[in-house]
Structure formats: C-alpha cells, structure tokens
Amino acid sequence: MTGTPETPEPEGQVRDAVRGNWVDHRAPAWSRPYLRLSRADRPIGTWLLLLPCWWGLLLAMVADGEARLFDLWIFIGCGIGAFLMRGAGCTWNDITDRHIDGSVDRTASRPIPSGQVTTKQAVAWAVIQCLIAFGILVTFPQMAIALGVLSLLPVVVYPFAKRFTWWPQVFLGIAFNWGALLAWTAHSGTLGWPAVLLYLSGISWTLFYDTIYAHQDTEDDALIGVKSTARLFGQDTPKWLARFMVISVALMGMAIVFAVPDGAILKLVILLIGPWAMGWHMLWQLRRLKMDDADRLLELFRANRDAGLIPVLFFAIAALL
C-alpha cells in the first residue's frame, strides 16, 4: 500500500513563498510572474511596511484627540499603498539584483533569474505600481504628499546598500518605516517629534527582524561578497538583537510619552502596554533563535507581523477612548 502522493508545486513557484498562497493557486496564470515580483505570495513584507503607517496614524489621533472620517481613508489608503509600494520596491530590488539572485539558492527561483519575466517587463510593472500608489498619495495633505515622494529615495538606494556597507538593514529600515512619518502627517498636516521617535523605533525593529532574515543567506552572501548585519555580527547576533529590541521598545515608549496630552493618564498606560508587550514578543523570538536553522529563521521573521500588530491594538484602544 502506497501513501498519498504529494500535490505537485505550481510551476514557477518561488522557493520561500508561503505554501498554498493565493498567487500560485488562484491568480490567473498570466499574472503570477508579476505578482511574484511584487512578493504577493509572501505577504509578510507588506505587513512590515504597513504597520508603522498604522502606528503613526493612531498615535497622531491620540495626540490631538481627533478621529475623523478621513482617518478611515488614511487607514485604508496606507494598506493599499503598502501593498503597491512594497511590490514596486521588491520589483526594483529584483531588477538590480538579477545577476546576484541567480547565484543564491534561496532566490534563484525568483521571476527574473528563472526567466518568468524579462527585465523590461519588470521595469514596466514597477512603474505601473508606483503610478497607482501615487494616485492614492495625492489624496493626502500636501506635506504628506511631499514625504511620500521623498520616500522613493531610500527605496531606490536600498538594493545597492549591501554592496557598499555592512549595514544594509539600516537602509531597509529607513525605507520600510517611512509610513510612520507619512501617516502621522496625513492626519495632523504637520510632522511632530513623536512621529520621528516612532520612525527611529521602527528602524531598530527592522534591524532586529531583518538580521534574523539575513542569516538564511550568510553562506551564499559570503561567496558572492554581499554584505549584511548577519554576516557582520556572526555568532554575536543574539547580543545585537537584544540591543535592537531594547532600543526599539524605548524609542516607542518615548514617542508615546511625547504624544499623549497632559493628564491623559489612562491613555498613557494603555499606549505603553503596546511597546512593552511587543518587547516580550521580540524576546520570545530571541529565545527561539537558531541561526543554523533556515526554517526557524523564516518562521521568526514572519512572526514580526504579530509583534507589530500588538502596538496597533493598544494604540487603537487609546485613540477610541
């Protein structure tokens, strides 16, 4: 008696895609290479780009005590924009890394090195995503629009960072947490220090989770000369992750203290539970870390969606009080 045969993987599926994802199983066949370029089969990146946006929006609502119908559009618009700009950024990353990805086992199955799309098609797809995202951005206040346009600079630079610095995760953090500044400004019309502190907190968080992620590729990266904090820290990674965890929690706590109006003690307490609980989640990740276990590394990286959602919950409760 033989066992039940395994269902064959869909043609063109990227190696580190979420198994059973909607792109590989439900999207029209013609669209799959483009959606794979956008990492729609790996949604964690969209979450990690979106969550700082929601932090910034909700903390801005607490700071001025106002909740308007337009805030609902900011909330939704940030979600759509995060999906599009994460997709555009990933497409740009794959274009610039097309000669590197084919040499790395985990990335060789991506659409460009595997021949699913051409470089010209990828460029066109990146432009289309940016234009749709810009259509959403122009519905926001003027200063938020300016910040949104400025965010393209770190997005463009990031793929090259691993060629000239051991700290490319800093450049990723600069790009991925920009939404904290943008969403705060979209609500309030101006930029404030709490948003800046929240932004810096997010950068430290990115250093935490993307160092974990980068440990999947340390051997291949060493062979081809790609730099990362994972290679830089080596066996000292847990110590560095602990530092990033503390810095991220502390900066988010400072952002809250600066944002909360005088006398709003209950809101302050509720808000501070957010970074406190997020810190415990990051500590749980740190305790489960196995740097030589690629599956565990990917699992912990993806767990940061839940870590980032924890402040969203408590910020939302405080904003609605």
ROFI-635359 format. One record per residue (C-alpha): residue in one letter; x negated, y, z; residue number from 1. Coordinates in steps of 0.5 Angstrom, whole numbers, plus 500, padded with zeros to 3 digits. Each point is the difference from the previous one (the first is absolute). Layout:
# ROFI-635359
   resn     X     Y     Z   resi
      A     X     Y     Z    NUM
...
END
This chain:
# ROFI-635359
   resn     X     Y     Z   resi
      M   500   500   500      1
      T   497   507   498      2
      G   501   506   503      3
      T   504   506   497      4
      P   496   504   495      5
      E   498   507   502      6
      T   503   505   496      7
      P   495   503   495      8
      E   498   507   501      9
      P   503   505   495     10
      E   495   502   494     11
      G   496   506   501     12
      Q   501   500   508     13
      V   494   504   504     14
      R   497   495   505     15
      D   501   505   506     16
      A   507   501   498     17
      V   506   499   505     18
      R   502   493   498     19
      G   508   500   498     20
      N   499   507   498     21
      W   506   503   496     22
      V   495   503   495     23
      D   497   493   498     24
      H   507   496   500     25
      R   506   505   499     26
      A   497   506   496     27
      P   500   500   492     28
      A   494   497   497     29
      W   498   506   496     30
      S   500   504   507     31
      R   496   495   504     32
      P   493   502   498     33
      Y   502   508   501     34
      L   503   498   507     35
      R   494   496   502     36
      L   495   506   498     37
      S   505   504   505     38
      R   499   495   505     39
      A   507   499   501     40
      D   499   493   501     41
      R   496   502   506     42
      P   505   505   504     43
      I   495   501   506     44
      G   497   506   496     45
      T   506   503   499     46
      W   502   500   508     47
      L   493   502   502     48
      L   501   506   495     49
      L   507   502   502     50
      L   499   499   508     51
      P   496   506   501     52
      C   505   504   496     53
      W   506   498   505     54
      W   495   502   506     55
      G   499   507   497     56
      L   508   501   499     57
      L   502   497   506     58
      L   495   504   504     59
      A   502   506   497     60
      M   507   499   501     61
      V   499   499   508     62
      A   495   507   500     63
      D   505   504   497     64
      G   507   497   503     65
      E   503   500   493     66
      A   503   494   496     67
      R   503   502   493     68
      L   503   496   494     69
      F   493   502   496     70
      D   496   496   505     71
      L   504   494   498     72
      W   498   501   493     73
      I   493   501   502     74
      F   500   493   504     75
      I   503   497   493     76
      G   495   504   495     77
      C   494   498   504     78
      G   502   493   500     79
      I   501   500   492     80
      G   494   505   499     81
      A   495   495   505     82
      F   502   494   495     83
      L   499   504   494     84
      M   493   504   502     85
      R   498   493   503     86
      G   501   497   494     87
      A   496   505   496     88
      G   495   500   505     89
      C   499   493   499     90
      T   500   500   493     91
      W   495   505   499     92
      N   496   496   505     93
      D   500   494   496     94
      I   498   504   494     95
      T   494   503   503     96
      D   498   493   503     97
      R   502   496   494     98
      H   493   498   499     99
      I   499   498   507    100
      D   506   497   501    101
      G   499   494   496    102
      S   493   498   504    103
      V   504   500   506    104
      D   504   493   502    105
      R   506   504   503    106
      T   501   505   495    107
      A   498   496   493    108
      S   508   499   499    109
      R   502   507   500    110
      P   503   502   494    111
      I   495   504   496    112
      P   494   495   501    113
      S   505   494   499    114
      G   502   503   493    115
      Q   507   501   502    116
      V   500   508   498    117
      T   495   504   497    118
      T   496   506   503    119
      K   504   505   495    120
      Q   507   497   502    121
      A   497   500   508    122
      V   499   508   499    123
      A   507   501   497    124
      W   503   496   505    125
      A   496   504   506    126
      V   502   507   496    127
      I   508   498   500    128
      Q   500   498   507    129
      C   497   507   502    130
      L   505   504   496    131
      I   506   496   503    132
      A   496   502   507    133
      F   499   507   498    134
      G   508   500   499    135
      I   501   499   507    136
      L   495   504   503    137
      V   503   506   496    138
      T   506   500   504    139
      F   496   501   507    140
      P   498   507   502    141
      Q   494   504   497    142
      M   495   499   505    143
      A   501   492   500    144
      I   500   500   492    145
      A   493   503   501    146
      L   498   495   505    147
      G   503   494   495    148
      V   496   503   494    149
      L   493   501   504    150
      S   501   492   503    151
      L   498   498   493    152
      L   493   502   501    153
      P   499   495   505    154
      V   504   495   496    155
      V   495   501   494    156
      V   494   500   504    157
      Y   501   493   505    158
      P   499   495   495    159
      F   493   503   499    160
      A   498   500   507    161
      K   498   493   501    162
      R   494   502   495    163
      F   497   505   504    164
      T   502   499   507    165
      W   500   495   506    166
      W   507   504   502    167
      P   505   499   494    168
      Q   505   498   505    169
      V   500   508   502    170
      F   502   502   493    171
      L   505   495   500    172
      G   503   503   507    173
      I   499   507   497    174
      A   505   498   494    175
      F   505   495   504    176
      N   501   504   506    177
      W   502   507   496    178
      G   507   499   501    179
      A   500   502   507    180
      L   498   507   498    181
      L   505   500   494    182
      A   506   497   503    183
      W   499   505   506    184
      T   499   506   496    185
      A   506   498   496    186
      H   504   500   506    187
      S   497   506   503    188
      G   498   504   494    189
      T   493   501   503    190
      L   494   496   503    191
      G   499   499   507    192
      W   495   497   505    193
      P   504   494   502    194
      A   500   498   492    195
      V   493   501   500    196
      L   498   496   506    197
      L   505   494   498    198
      Y   497   500   493    199
      L   493   499   503    200
      S   503   495   505    201
      G   503   496   493    202
      I   493   501   497    203
      S   497   496   506    204
      W   505   495   500    205
      T   498   499   492    206
      L   493   499   502    207
      F   503   494   505    208
      Y   504   496   495    209
      D   496   501   494    210
      T   494   498   503    211
      I   504   494   502    212
      Y   502   499   493    213
      A   493   501   497    214
      H   497   494   504    215
      Q   503   496   495    216
      D   495   502   494    217
      T   494   501   504    218
      E   496   495   497    219
      D   502   502   493    220
      D   499   507   501    221
      A   493   499   502    222
      L   499   496   494    223
      I   502   506   496    224
      G   498   506   504    225
      V   507   502   502    226
      K   499   504   507    227
      S   506   499   506    228
      T   500   501   507    229
      A   501   493   501    230
      R   493   499   497    231
      L   497   506   504    232
      F   503   497   507    233
      G   499   493   498    234
      Q   500   496   507    235
      D   501   507   504    236
      T   507   500   496    237
      P   504   499   507    238
      K   497   505   503    239
      W   501   505   495    240
      L   507   498   499    241
      A   501   501   508    242
      R   498   508   499    243
      F   504   501   494    244
      M   506   497   504    245
      V   499   505   506    246
      I   499   506   495    247
      S   506   499   496    248
      V   504   499   507    249
      A   497   506   503    250
      L   501   505   494    251
      M   507   498   499    252
      G   501   501   507    253
      M   497   507   500    254
      A   505   501   494    255
      I   506   499   504    256
      V   498   504   506    257
      F   499   506   495    258
      A   506   499   496    259
      V   505   499   506    260
      P   504   506   502    261
      D   498   502   507    262
      G   505   497   505    263
      A   502   494   496    264
      I   497   495   505    265
      L   505   494   498    266
      K   498   501   492    267
      L   492   501   502    268
      V   501   493   504    269
      I   504   496   494    270
      L   495   503   495    271
      L   494   498   504    272
      I   502   493   500    273
      G   499   500   493    274
      P   493   500   499    275
      W   499   496   507    276
      A   504   494   497    277
      M   496   501   493    278
      G   494   499   504    279
      W   502   494   503    280
      H   502   497   493    281
      M   493   502   498    282
      L   496   497   506    283
      W   504   493   498    284
      Q   497   501   493    285
      L   494   501   503    286
      R   500   494   505    287
      R   502   495   494    288
      L   495   503   495    289
      K   496   494   497    290
      M   495   503   495    291
      D   499   494   496    292
      D   507   498   499    293
      A   503   504   494    294
      D   507   497   501    295
      R   500   503   507    296
      L   497   507   498    297
      L   505   501   495    298
      E   505   498   505    299
      L   498   505   505    300
      F   499   505   494    301
      R   507   499   498    302
      A   502   501   508    303
      N   499   507   500    304
      R   507   501   497    305
      D   503   498   506    306
      A   494   504   504    307
      G   502   507   496    308
      L   507   499   501    309
      I   500   500   507    310
      P   499   507   501    311
      V   505   501   495    312
      L   505   497   504    313
      F   499   505   506    314
      F   499   506   496    315
      A   507   499   497    316
      I   503   499   507    317
      A   497   506   503    318
      A   502   504   493    319
      L   507   498   501    320
      L   501   502   508    321
END
